[in-house]
Amino acid sequence: MNEGPYRRSRIAPLLVTAPMPASYRIMARRHRSDPLGTTPADSRFCTRNGGFTVLYTAPEFATAFVETVVRDRFTGRRNCEVAVREITARVWARISMQAGETLTLLDLRGDGCTRIGAPTDAVNARNHAAGRAFAKAIHADHVDVDGIVYASRLTGEDVYAVFDRSAKKLASPETGLLQDHAELVNALERYGIGLVW
């Protein structure tokens, strides 16, 4: 196994092998028939031409919503509003584990980055360059690592970033329209978000 910039001895104490908790994924409505699918795109841990893709999911619905729909759009703004069409254009999927499967995840919550000598920008920066470089190295040099668990910089709650090579370990038993999800109203109220037509 290629050691690369992150030696196995350094990351080993932060590898967690366990089933991922049931989580939520929010995506464009056109992807409802393939809730575990991923396509090349720029995100925190991958790039459009990086050679691999990542599936992001969060156990807390509000975190999945904020990470996907809200992001940083309200920074410095007086009114926090989202167009109704942004809600109606999306679906949610419940993501769980296939029976008997586990994931081996690199745990970057808390002081994880500091312990392995990774830049804290990998999980905390608005600019995703550090996270992309970090994930590329982990993906290439530690082929048994299924992904990364980290704290959302937007909510502080857990987010799971699963490499596409491990999506076969996941299942999606349920999907639905985002506008119909029982927790949507609570998420909007929690973050003071209004809907506009």
Summary of the structure (lengths in Angstrom):
residues: 197
radius of gyration: 16.9
end to end distance: 53.7
largest distance: 53.7
contacts: 588
relative contact order: 0.26
helix: 32%
strand: 27%
